[in-house]
Structure formats: C-alpha cells, structure tokens
C-alpha cells in the first residue's frame, strides 16, 4: 500500500520533545496567525511553503528559516526579531494587516486536522488520535460538524493531489465508485490503530474493494474483512456547495 496523509512527520514515532522555549515560540506564532484571521493553509500559501512546515513551527519542532522570517513578520504585522527569540511580540491589528482577506474572514476556522504517525516506508500511516490544528470550513459543509481534514503525504495520488495538499473528509457521506477515499484497516492484535491510505475507489463487491493510485498507475484489491472504515474525500464542488 502506498500514500497517505501526513507531512514531514510532525508526529514522529520518537520521544523527541521541543524545549519549553520552543513550545512558547510555537504557541505565540499560532496566536499571531489567528490574530490576523488566517488558518494554517492560508499562511502556508502566502509563504509559498507546505502546511506541514507551518504546523511544525507552531508545535515548536522546527523554526522558520531566516530567509522566511522577514516575509512571515510582514504578514503577521510584527517585528522580525521577535519571531526567532523568546521575547513577547504584540499581536497584529487584523484590519491593518496585509494578510487580512475579507472574503474568507467570515468562514469559521473549526474543521479539525487530524494528526497521523508515519508507519511504513511506502507512506502508509496511522491516525494518532490528536487534533493538530483547525482550518477554515468551506461553505458547502457549513452544517456538517463531523468533517475532518488531513494532509496528503507522497505523490502516488498526483496530479489529483500532491504532497502536502489538504483534503477534507466525511465519515458519513457514503462513498461511491469514482470517489477518492481514506481507507483505515482493522486495528492490530495489540490494539494499535491499523494502517490507513488515500486511494481512488474503482470497484466494490461484498468481499473486496478495488482501489487505484495514479503515480505510478496501479490497481489492487483489498479484502473487506481487513477494512475498518472507508471515508469519502469531499470534492471541490461539495466543499463549495455548487
């Protein structure tokens, strides 16, 4: 199995923990981002980097490179020096910030992004039970409170989605043939969450799922007895409500 969801592994299967100072800097960056009305995907796009990179900053796992700091400070409306040291930085004025976008500001930032842990060398993953961030709720899912978001890892579903792209997933909308889906396998014998993957649903029988990926092109069958859940990845049309 290939492909999945994650990003530069901000939830690695190691015991490495950020220092208290790193955590404070990450938390302050998160607060500044929210103060100018941006979700994590919007800030990443403005910086021309991946959402996972911003997520790692906010968790204190990494820090922005110095060549990124000036642009980041401009977006957040704060002194550049304060983003790299442990000094307090005043929050920006939303209305004065160049990052403020009135067209999206009214959309709530309340769709949870679920954390995952990388499992295999092929990019399979396991849900780790954490909510790592929240992103904007598109108008087409305004009343659906059980939708969640994930980041794609790897390029086997390219060009549909590329490494680091965000997808929205519904656990209640029944997927049909032709939908992209998040497949989670049964838990392991010791209770650890089963592996998961993102694929195209090509066919379905009472005993088998037929799945496909794009890069490289491949189709394979998966026994229904091995499957714990199949969740539908929402299309752009569904997200926009058109």
Long-range contacts (C-beta under 8 A, 24 or more apart in sequence): 1-120, 1-122, 1-124, 1-195, 1-197, 2-122, 2-123, 2-124, 2-154, 2-156, 2-197, 2-213, 3-122, 3-123, 3-124, 3-152, 3-153, 3-154, 3-156, 3-157, 3-197, 3-198, 3-199, 3-213, 4-116, 4-123, 4-124, 4-125, 4-152, 4-153, 4-154, 4-196, 4-197, 4-198, 5-116, 5-125, 5-150, 5-151, 5-152, 5-153, 5-167, 5-182, 5-196, 5-198, 6-52, 6-116, 6-117, 6-118, 6-123, 6-125, 6-151, 6-153, 7-50, 7-51, 7-52, 7-53, 7-55, 7-151, 7-153, 7-163, 7-164, 8-50, 8-52, 8-53, 8-56, 9-117, 9-118, 10-52, 10-55, 10-56, 10-59, 10-61, 10-115, 10-132, 11-115, 11-116, 11-117, 11-128, 11-130, 11-132, 12-117, 12-118, 13-117, 13-118, 16-61, 18-59, 18-60, 18-61, 19-60, 21-86, 22-60, 22-61, 22-63, 23-59, 23-60, 24-60, 24-86, 25-60, 25-63, 25-83, 25-84, 25-86, 26-57, 26-58, 26-59, 26-60, 26-61, 27-58, 27-60, 28-88, 28-89, 29-57, 29-58, 29-76, 29-83, 30-58, 31-91, 32-76, 32-78, 32-89, 32-91, 32-92, 33-58, 33-76, 34-109, 35-76, 35-91, 35-92, 35-94, 36-75, 36-76, 36-77, 36-92, 36-94, 36-97, 36-99, 36-100, 37-94, 37-97, 37-99, 37-100, 37-101, 37-104, 37-105, 38-75, 38-99, 39-109, 39-133, 39-134, 39-135, 39-136, 40-113, 40-133, 40-135, 41-135, 41-136, 41-166, 42-99, 42-101, 42-104, 42-136, 43-75, 43-99, 46-71, 46-75, 46-99, 47-71, 47-72, 47-75, 50-163, 50-164, 51-151, 51-164, 51-166, 52-151, 52-164, 55-113, 55-132, 55-133, 58-133, 59-132, 74-98, 75-99, 104-136, 107-136, 107-137, 107-138, 107-139, 108-136, 108-137, 109-134, 109-135, 109-136, 109-137, 110-134, 110-137, 111-135, 111-136, 111-137, 111-141, 111-147, 111-148, 111-149, 111-168, 112-148, 112-149, 113-148, 113-149, 113-150, 113-151, 113-166, 114-148, 114-149, 114-150, 116-150, 116-196, 118-153, 119-195, 120-195, 123-153, 123-154, 123-156, 123-197, 124-195, 124-196, 124-197, 125-153, 125-195, 125-196, 125-197, 126-192, 126-193, 126-194, 126-195, 126-196, 127-184, 127-193, 127-196, 128-193, 129-193, 135-166, 138-168, 138-239, 138-240, 138-241, 139-239, 139-240, 139-241, 140-234, 140-237, 140-238, 140-239, 140-240, 140-241, 140-242, 141-168, 141-170, 141-234, 141-238, 141-239, 141-241, 142-241, 144-170, 144-172, 146-170, 146-171, 146-172, 147-234, 150-182, 150-198, 152-198, 155-215, 156-213, 156-214, 156-215, 156-216, 157-198, 157-199, 157-200, 157-213, 157-214, 157-215, 158-214, 158-215, 159-214, 159-215, 160-200, 160-214, 161-198, 167-198, 167-233, 167-234, 168-233, 168-234, 168-239, 169-231, 169-232, 169-233, 169-234, 170-231, 170-232, 170-234, 171-229, 171-231, 173-232, 173-234, 174-232, 175-201, 175-230, 175-231, 175-232, 176-201, 177-201, 177-202, 177-203, 177-204, 179-232, 179-233, 180-232, 180-233, 181-211, 181-230, 181-231, 181-232, 181-233, 182-229, 182-230, 182-231, 182-233, 183-209, 183-211, 183-222, 183-227, 183-229, 183-230, 184-227, 184-228, 184-229, 184-230, 184-231, 185-226, 185-227, 185-228, 186-225, 186-226, 186-227, 186-228, 187-228, 194-228, 198-233, 201-230
